[in-house]
Amino acid sequence: MQPTRIYQNIFNKIQQDIENGVYQVGAKLPPERDLAQQLGVSRTSVREAIIALEVCGIVEVKLGSGVYVQKTQVDHAQVHTELDTNIHPLLLPYLKEENAITPFEVLEARLHIEPFLAELAARNRTNDQLESIKEAFFMNVRDNLEHSHDHIGDRLFHIRIAEASQNNAYAFFLKFLLGQHYTELFSRMRTLYTSEDMPLRSQLEHQEILYAIQNKDGVTAKTAMKKHIQNVIKIFSRKV
């Protein structure tokens, strides 16, 4: 396997095996752990490939049962057309297969960027921006109470913090990372790998970040945001 875009290599290998009849339509794929051992890759990379295969309709993930082959091929042009909707033209190259950004790469980037943004927001936010962060937080609370599948308040909370950093470039980067073309992938990750208590845990972590920004405590805001993103990564990696 090449070191770059490993999940794409896994995606292509599994799809090729399906096309060659190694796995028939209706057949169950080997467990995630076994595929990782066979291919010499991490379970995280296998998980990303499985999510991509499911989004493309090649496989179906049945909770508690396994991953089953649905069809042998995918229309890549159609997939990219669906993903391109409402994307800024400057960002379209990053939807090409060779440049595709995986959910875990997004989370890793957020881990490096967002703690710094939370620190800047705590130091630089205006009173109006604090109110907008609070509004997003309470939207997140309502989403959780209503068992929302969109989690708009969650994403808006992070965007409002980025805007309160007073750096438009950072806000633009974060909006890209949280853009609509990742909604489907992250939705599948939440469905397949999220614990039932994650929304409440995330809400409590958001509250800690909010209090730090309200108190203009940059150090605590930075630490709280870093812990929050790390916890999200651990949950999606099945480490908690």
C-alpha positions in Angstrom: 0.0 0.0 0.0 1.2 3.5 -0.8 1.6 5.8 2.2 -0.6 8.5 0.8 -4.4 8.2 0.5 -4.3 4.7 2.0 -8.1 4.5 2.3 -8.4 5.0 -1.4 -6.1 2.1 -2.1 -8.2 -0.1 0.2 -11.3 1.2 -1.4 -9.9 0.3 -4.9 -8.6 -3.1 -3.7 -12.0 -4.2 -2.2 -13.9 -2.9 -5.2 -11.5 -4.8 -7.5 -12.0 -8.0 -5.4 -15.8 -7.6 -5.7 -15.6 -7.1 -9.5 -13.3 -10.1 -9.8 -15.8 -12.3 -7.8 -13.7 -12.7 -4.7 -16.7 -11.3 -2.9 -20.1 -11.9 -4.5 -23.1 -9.6 -4.3 -24.8 -10.4 -1.0 -21.7 -11.8 0.5 -20.3 -10.6 3.8 -16.9 -8.9 3.8 -14.2 -10.1 6.4 -14.2 -8.3 9.7 -12.5 -4.9 9.9 -9.7 -6.3 12.0 -9.0 -9.1 9.5 -9.0 -6.8 6.5 -6.5 -4.5 8.3 -4.2 -7.5 8.9 -4.5 -8.8 5.4 -3.7 -5.5 3.8 -1.1 -4.4 6.4 -3.0 -1.2 7.3 -4.7 0.4 10.3 -8.3 -0.3 11.2 -8.9 3.4 10.9 -7.9 3.3 7.2 -10.1 0.3 6.6 -13.0 2.1 8.4 -12.6 5.1 6.1 -12.6 2.8 3.0 -15.8 1.0 4.2 -17.6 4.3 4.8 -16.6 5.5 1.3 -17.8 2.2 -0.2 -21.1 2.5 1.6 -21.6 6.1 0.5 -21.0 5.0 -3.1 -23.6 2.2 -2.6 -21.2 -0.7 -3.1 -21.6 -2.1 0.4 -24.2 -1.9 3.2 -23.2 -1.8 6.8 -25.6 -3.7 9.1 -25.0 -2.9 12.7 -24.2 -5.9 14.8 -24.0 -8.1 11.7 -21.3 -6.9 9.3 -20.6 -5.4 5.9 -22.4 -6.8 2.9 -21.7 -6.4 -0.9 -24.6 -4.5 -2.6 -23.2 -4.1 -6.1 -20.0 -4.4 -8.1 -19.4 -0.9 -9.5 -19.9 2.8 -8.8 -20.5 5.8 -11.1 -17.6 8.0 -9.9 -18.8 10.9 -12.1 -22.2 10.8 -10.4 -20.6 10.7 -6.9 -18.5 13.8 -7.6 -21.4 15.6 -9.1 -23.4 15.1 -5.9 -20.4 16.2 -3.8 -19.8 19.3 -5.8 -23.1 20.9 -4.8 -22.7 24.3 -3.0 -18.9 24.0 -2.9 -16.8 27.1 -3.5 -15.0 26.8 -6.9 -11.6 27.2 -5.3 -12.3 24.1 -3.2 -13.4 21.8 -6.1 -9.9 20.3 -6.7 -10.0 18.8 -3.2 -13.0 16.6 -4.3 -10.9 14.9 -6.9 -10.0 11.3 -6.0 -6.3 12.0 -5.9 -6.8 15.0 -3.5 -9.7 13.7 -1.5 -9.7 14.6 2.2 -10.8 11.9 4.6 -12.9 12.4 7.8 -9.9 11.6 10.0 -7.7 14.0 8.1 -10.3 16.7 8.8 -10.4 15.8 12.5 -6.6 15.9 12.7 -6.6 19.3 11.0 -9.2 20.5 13.4 -7.2 19.3 16.4 -4.3 21.6 15.3 -6.4 24.6 14.4 -9.4 24.8 16.7 -7.7 24.9 20.1 -5.8 28.0 18.8 -9.0 29.5 17.5 -10.7 29.0 20.9 -7.8 30.8 22.6 -8.0 33.7 20.2 -11.8 33.8 20.6 -11.5 34.0 24.4 -9.1 36.9 24.0 -10.6 38.8 21.1 -14.4 38.1 21.1 -16.8 41.0 21.3 -20.0 40.9 23.4 -22.1 40.3 20.3 -19.9 37.4 19.2 -20.2 35.9 22.7 -23.9 36.0 22.3 -23.7 34.4 18.9 -21.6 31.6 20.4 -24.2 31.1 23.2 -27.0 31.0 20.6 -25.2 28.3 18.8 -24.6 26.4 22.0 -28.3 26.5 22.9 -29.2 25.4 19.4 -26.9 22.4 20.0 -28.8 21.7 23.3 -32.1 21.8 21.4 -30.8 19.5 18.7 -29.8 17.0 21.3 -33.1 17.2 23.1 -34.9 16.6 19.8 -32.5 13.8 18.7 -31.5 15.8 15.6 -29.6 14.0 12.9 -28.2 17.2 11.3 -26.3 18.6 14.4 -26.4 22.1 12.9 -26.0 23.7 16.3 -22.8 21.7 16.9 -21.2 22.9 13.7 -22.4 26.4 14.1 -20.9 26.5 17.6 -17.4 25.8 16.2 -17.9 28.3 13.3 -19.0 31.1 15.6 -15.8 30.5 17.7 -13.7 30.7 14.6 -15.4 34.0 13.6 -14.7 35.4 17.1 -11.0 34.8 16.6 -11.1 38.0 14.5 -9.2 36.2 11.7 -11.3 35.7 8.5 -8.8 33.3 7.0 -9.1 30.9 10.0 -12.9 31.2 9.8 -12.8 30.3 6.1 -10.6 27.3 6.7 -12.9 26.0 9.4 -16.0 26.5 7.3 -14.4 24.4 4.6 -13.5 21.6 7.1 -17.1 21.6 8.3 -18.5 22.1 4.8 -21.6 20.3 3.4 -19.7 17.9 1.3 -18.5 16.1 4.5 -22.0 15.9 5.9 -22.8 12.4 4.5 -19.5 10.9 5.5 -19.6 12.3 9.1 -23.3 11.3 9.3 -22.3 7.7 8.5 -19.4 7.8 11.1 -21.9 9.0 13.7 -24.3 6.3 12.8 -21.8 3.5 12.8 -19.3 4.4 15.4 -20.8 6.9 17.9 -21.7 5.9 21.4 -25.2 6.8 22.6 -23.8 9.3 25.2 -21.6 11.2 22.7 -24.1 14.1 22.0 -24.4 14.8 25.8 -20.6 14.4 26.3 -20.0 16.8 23.4 -22.5 19.3 24.8 -20.8 19.3 28.2 -17.4 19.8 26.5 -19.0 22.7 24.5 -20.2 24.2 27.7 -16.7 24.1 29.2 -15.4 25.9 26.1 -18.1 28.4 26.3 -17.5 29.3 29.9 -13.8 29.8 29.2 -14.5 32.1 26.2 -17.1 34.0 28.3 -14.5 34.5 31.1 -11.8 35.5 28.5 -9.6 32.6 29.7 -7.6 31.8 26.6 -5.5 29.0 28.2 -8.6 27.1 29.5 -10.5 27.6 26.2 -7.5 26.2 24.3 -7.2 23.2 26.6 -10.9 22.5 26.6 -11.2 22.6 22.8 -8.2 20.3 22.4 -9.7 17.8 24.8 -13.0 18.0 22.9 -11.5 17.2 19.5 -9.3 14.5 20.9 -12.4 12.8 22.5 -14.2 13.0 19.1 -11.3 11.3 17.4 -11.1 8.6 20.2 -14.8 7.8 19.8 -14.6 7.5 16.0 -11.5 5.4 16.4 -13.3 3.1 18.9 -10.7 3.9 21.6 -13.3 4.7 24.2 
